[in-house]
Amino acid sequence: MKRDYEYIVLGLGGLGSGAAYWLSRDAGAEVLGIEQFELGHVRGESQDHSRIIRLSYHTPEYVELAKLAYDAWSTLQRESGDQVWLKTGGLDFARRDSRIPLDTYRNAMRACNVAYEDVDAREIMRRWPQFTLDDDIQGLYQEQSGIAMAARANAAHQKIARANGATLIDRTPVTNILTRGNEVAVETPGGTFSCRKLVIAAGPWSNRALGYLGIELPLEVTREQVTYFAAPRPDDFAPDRFPVWIWMDDPCFYGFPTFGEAGPKAAQDAGGKPVTADTRDFEPEPENQRGVEEFLSRYIPGALGPIIYTKTCLYTLTPDRDFVVGRVPDAPQVLVALGAAHGYKFASVLGRVLAEIAVDGTTPSAGEIDRFAIDRPILLEESPATSFMV
Ligand SMILES: Cc1cc2nc3c(=O)[nH]c(=O)nc-3n(C[C@H](O)[C@H](O)[C@H](O)COP(=O)(O)OP(=O)(O)OC[C@H]3O[C@@H](n4cnc5c(N)ncnc54)[C@H](O)[C@@H]3O)c2cc1C
């Protein structure tokens, strides 16, 4: 097997598969992707039927990046022939005094010329009688929101990366990284590989991979969970009749139409306990489950039904919940990507950005990603204050 590559991607979850795909469009057989488990494993962050994709974000930079995210998914759809996202429309809703002010979302979308609709409780219930809301609830509807089909999109990224000549190997943990001049040596139990540029996309294992370079970020890994419910009338929640939704308060809940399973999915955002990626278990947390059920019984009662299954999943949270994307200052031949537990929708565009930086040294999307630098002040603090609500 070839040992020396121009580019290596460490980690083939959502972001790493995106990077391998975009690198392979430029460099074909000069790309190696290395994954510690089997491709499609469920121990990381990216493997389920659905993730929310939306333009509705709290800063203009995220809104602009989200526009580019749709473009990147379209390119993948065109090249793979696989549908990887589905438009359903999206509803952000909350009480007027909620912890996550809808105005920041309105202002960011207005600044980026993104159309949205203000909808009050009565209008929400008129359009989607699945909701039962009090008068003081208001909402924002954005029609481009929908479902990023995570498991399918990962497979599509991997399929086309391979078709372009890239080598993707699984069940191969990277056990050390050494930088020497312009070279990077990547050690595995199957031998050492070398490259000119390494992309680290290690999700909840990021600090272990970065630790080989002497870097530790103030990350918190939490074990989260999502539940599919056998709603009595699952077709009431079909994607053409029911939007993706986010309850913009603390606690924050979110959910999906019936997609991939026999009923809708709902979850609490950032409601899980701190764990480590290697010692976490897969048992759902009953208290978290109760919170989701109470929320649904109050606001979306028809979505409740027997549990089809609850799936646990890891969040990798930065203190400000912003991504980490870009070069490592002391090792510029190494790039890092971390999605801060809302990054799936951006998996393909961040893959494109990483490939551009790796190949060209720069990206046309610098304006959108500069604020995600690995050496931004909050990531240099030992115990920074955290703010996970976005
Ligand atoms: C329950 C849940 C709901 C979410 N909802 C949304 C949503 O609605 N919208 C949204 O945009 N985002 C959402 N997210 C966040 C999003 O899914 C993540 O930001 C994104 O999937 C992170 O992808 P990743 O590639 O960074 O991590 P991962 O998918 O975990 O990939 C990292 C990969 O690196 C591999 N790896 C690590 N170390 C090594 C090593 N040393 N050697 C080899 N391989 C290694 C791992 O095995 C893993 O496969 C959600 C996340 C969860 C858990």
The ligand as an ORCA input file, in Angstrom:
! r2SCAN-3c Opt
* xyz 0 1
  C     -27.620     14.268     18.999
  C     -26.952     15.252     18.076
  C     -27.733     16.129     17.353
  C     -27.144     17.055     16.503
  N     -27.942     17.858     15.770
  C     -27.390     18.661     14.813
  C     -28.227     19.366     13.914
  O     -29.461     19.264     13.985
  N     -27.630     20.131     12.966
  C     -26.273     20.228     12.857
  O     -25.798     20.932     11.973
  N     -25.456     19.570     13.709
  C     -25.977     18.788     14.668
  N     -25.186     18.078     15.531
  C     -23.727     18.298     15.504
  C     -23.062     17.573     14.379
  O     -23.632     16.291     14.236
  C     -21.561     17.512     14.646
  O     -21.061     18.836     14.777
  C     -20.820     16.840     13.512
  O     -21.435     15.632     13.153
  C     -19.380     16.596     13.952
  O     -18.718     15.810     12.978
  P     -17.202     15.439     13.189
  O     -16.741     14.868     11.906
  O     -16.471     16.596     13.759
  O     -17.198     14.342     14.344
  P     -17.434     12.762     14.236
  O     -18.551     12.462     13.355
  O     -17.463     12.224     15.617
  O     -16.135     12.243     13.500
  C     -14.867     12.170     14.090
  C     -14.253     10.896     13.580
  O     -12.866     10.863     13.871
  C     -12.522      9.537     14.197
  N     -11.273      9.570     14.962
  C     -11.050     10.285     16.084
  N      -9.792     10.099     16.512
  C      -9.205      9.263     15.624
  C      -7.905      8.693     15.547
  N      -6.947      8.934     16.459
  N      -7.631      7.884     14.486
  C      -8.576      7.635     13.533
  N      -9.827      8.134     13.604
  C     -10.132      8.947     14.628
  C     -13.714      9.069     15.014
  O     -13.774      7.687     15.139
  C     -14.863      9.667     14.243
  O     -15.347      8.791     13.247
  C     -25.735     17.137     16.400
  C     -24.937     16.257     17.127
  C     -25.545     15.289     17.945
  C     -24.669     14.343     18.704
*
